[in-house]
Amino acid sequence: MKKRCLILGLLILVILQSALLTGCWSSKEVEKLAIVTLVGIDYARENGSDVWTVTARILNPNANGKGEDQQSTGKGKQDILLQGKGRTQQDAILDYSAHSSRSPFYAHHSAYLFGEEAARKKMADITENIMRFWQTRPKNLMIVTKGKAQQVLEAGAAVDNLLSNELKELAEYKAAATGYSYGVIMSDFTAWLESSDRDAVASLVKVVPPDLPGSDRQNLMEGLAVFRADKLVGWLNKEETRGYLLIAQKISRGQMSIPVKKDDKLFSYFLGSSKSKIESLVTGDKISYRVTIKTLGEVDDNAGIELGADDIREVESAINDRLRELAMMAVDKSKEYDSDFLGFSEKLHRSKLVTWKKLGQDWRDSFREADVEIVVDAKVVRTGKIGKKLNIKQ
Amino acid sequence: MPGITAERAKQSAWIATMFASLAGFISLWLVGTLGLRFPRHTLPQYGEILLGKTLGKIVGGAYVLYFLVVNILVIREFSDFLTITLMPETPGVIFNAIIVLIGAYAASKGIEVIARMAQFVLPLFLFPLVLILGMVTPNMELGKLQPFLEGGIAPVIWGSVVPASWYGEIVVLVILLPMVNKPREIKRKGALALLAALFFLTSDTLITLTIFGPDLIGDLLFPFWYLVKYIEFGNYVQRMESLFVLVWMIGIVIKVAFFYYLVCFTTSQVLSLKGYKPILYIAALVQILGATFLFKNTPQLSEFLSHNWPPFGLLFEVGLPLILLAVAVIRRKHARG
């Protein structure tokens, strides 16, 4: 009898379990999700009230499977663009999701794009909103767009199926290596905004008009957006971005080609890796900084320069001058925008606490007045060529 | 890693977590010394010998309350974490009920089952933890720990109060000591356990600090969870948080089962009951209801955990054992026989 009761009890348990197996309250079928891959946030002030526009790219639910249909439709059908407008951010987000029967799902989303106006005026609010949302991830990219974020999302991907994949790959593997930009992630960006001694930068993407006949509008990740406290204040172009990378970041596996002029001949320094060290020097009341940059690379197209052991030394000094120029450009821009995105004051804070405490709120001023000395030690490790210079008659 | 520690001690939070372990060692020493005087008695029993019947029962009852509150806090943290990070639509009471039921089952089987469970789970727990910490080490930036002790030593001490009340939970030995096979070794073994906890808590704090920096961590509700989300190696290794949640849940189940057992067992001793099983039912109800209704929302819970709880916790973990030991020394009481 007892055994029978036990078996009965177990049976009931098993049946109960099958009821539980369907999931809890929060279970959502994949078919019910709208997988958001990119979100663009635009802000405008119209007739005295805030207008937020949120544009999202959502995976096309009908595009999975590699049927023949898909081949005919081609790329661009992989994801769908949705847009919503509202008086608050949340309002706009709900507005765009009202266009679809599925509920938005952000766990696979790779980047936030901010329109220029939004970045200039409302970056604190936006960061607060996305950083504290539980579905976002620390490695979501922070991208500022020139003009409206919507335009970038409309332009779509150039090569990849999905714009989100393309942006992610670009930011992660190519941007810093080629020296075009730097993939800024959410956790770093927020930490910069919150820190008491450093300003933030964000990746910059712009829509470029078609150069080639027949091509559509394309996106280009080039340069950086510079913030002062929580406001966008300006841009860095490609060369200044390289200066930023040389000073503030560590480059490894680089594929950066830097044109250098020597004896009126242009050749390319192919930068493979770089390391930098910032030192803060305090003498009396005067604060100055010394940056030591060490790079390794090769000279690829030698443009008729014969690279013997002695020549390399001369070439190296030409490269040093050029790299110093690039780094100085970034420093000058930093002083011009009054935004210490290169991390000089951070270094001062970390190593010279007494001086830092005297500065208080005026730390940006102290950086603006400080001298910056840049020492570059560039090495040419290889020529990258398998033979000597060819004797071609001219 | 508590956000409050980082908020108070900033980049020196890792020193604060190290410093906090002092509370654990003090508590261990007190409990160990008391235990050696009364090797066959638990705290409610020697409390009565030392303080007399009434006062002893009150102290015993207070410890029941302490275990109960710790367990309710753990259960509530568990359900809050799940509702915030994984299943926002599910009501917290469901999680509370599920974990209390599991805990009740384990507790009804006795302390040995819980101990064996812990033994079995420990490697399952440690391996992913080491894996996770190892995977983020390449991203560490040691510079973020500078300037060293920026605000002096005071914020570090303030920041260490919360983790100190965690280390102090080693006070559970006041009940467990008579059940241990070799009570004489308890101080050494306990110290080893504390050192292990110290190592993992400090390295966790250190690594989280060097990746996110002190400003960001102070504002995060679950810094370690965020750290796990940070792990991303290409398309292959990412979204580790599901592994982490699984492992963490196993740990929580053990903790809840263990404190559940302590609540029931101590109650039975205070009330001089023969067995603790009848109390399981009442305790289940109290814990589910307590975890669900004691706090209205998460901010209230974290406020309580970081401001109100630590002094109480430390009172039971260090204060009361100290008083009992003092009384024992003054009245020259030892266990009879």
Interface residues (C-beta under 8 A of the other chain):
Chain A: C24 W25 S26 A107 W134 R137 P138 K139 S187 T190 A191 E194 S195 S196 H349 R350 S351 L353 W356
Chain B: I84 T85 L86 M87 P88 E89 T90 P91 I94 G143 Q146 P147 E150 I211 F212 G213 D215 L216 D219 Y226 K229 Y230 E232 R239
